[in-house]
């Protein structure tokens, strides 16, 4: 999709510039809102939000650049990582960047 996406926490009519990253060789647009906004919008728990913010994650887009190992190293558990991946997949699907709905 082209253009900009409204994000949680923005006033109606406000837009945010999208960030472009490559996932498996294909360009995709990622969330540009804060980690707090992303966690709230996709029902990620307080423990996940707190751990990510403590480690310096400011935007949700940064989550597309981190490895599972790095997330484990900061104290997140496999279940937390699965929830983050689910939320990212849901974001991509909701914004036309993924062909299949998350399970």
N, C-alpha and C positions, 0 to 999 in steps of 0.2 A: 504494500500500500504506500502511496506517496502522501506527502504532507506532514502534518504534525498530529500528535495524539493528545487529547486532554488527559491530565493526570489527576489522581485523587489529591485533594487539598488545594487545587487551583480554583479560582473564581470562575464562574461561567464565562465562556468566551476567551479565557486565557489559554494559550497553547504552550507546549514545551517542545523544544527542538529535540529530535530523536538522535540517538547515538547509533552508529553503524558498527557492527562487529561481524566477524566471519565465524560461522558455526558449520563444521564439516565442509568447509570450502564454499559455502553459500552465504552471501551477505544477508543479515537480518537486523531489524531494528530492535533495540532493547529499551527497557524502562529507564527513564531519566529522573524519576522522583526519588525522594529520600528512601533510605532503608526502612525508616519508620512508616512511611506511607505505604510502601510495598508490603511490609509485614501485616499492616492493618487490612489493606485491601484483599490480600490473599490468605488471611486467617492464619498467619504464622505466629507462633506463640511468643510470649514476652522473653523467654529464655533465648530463643533464636535471635530476636531483635537486639537484645542486650549484648549478646556475644558478638554479633556482627558489628554493632556500633563501637564496642570496646576495642575491636581490632582495626578500627579506622575505616570501615566500609561506610561511605557517605551516600553513594547512589546505588540504587538497585542494579543498575547496569554493570557495576563492578562485580556482581555475583556471577556474571557470565565468564569472567576471566580467572576464577579461582578454582583450584583443584579440590577434589574430595579429601585428599591427604592434608592439604592446608586447613580445611575446615575441621577435620578430625584433630589436628594439632592445636587448634584454639579451643578445644573442649566440646565441640558439637558431636553428637552421637549420630550413628548411621541413620536413625529415624529422622533426626533433624535435617540431615542432608537430603534425604528423600523428600521431605516436605518442601525444602527450598527448590529442588528440581521440579516438583509438581507445580509449584507456584510459577516458576519461570515458563514451564510448558503451557500452563493456563494463560499466562500473559501473551505468549506468542500466538496461541490459537485464537484468543479473543481479538487480536489485532491483525489477523490474516497472515501471520508469518509461519504458521504450521498447518499442515493439511489434515491432521487427525487430532481429535479432541483428547485431552489427557484423561487417563483412566482414573 
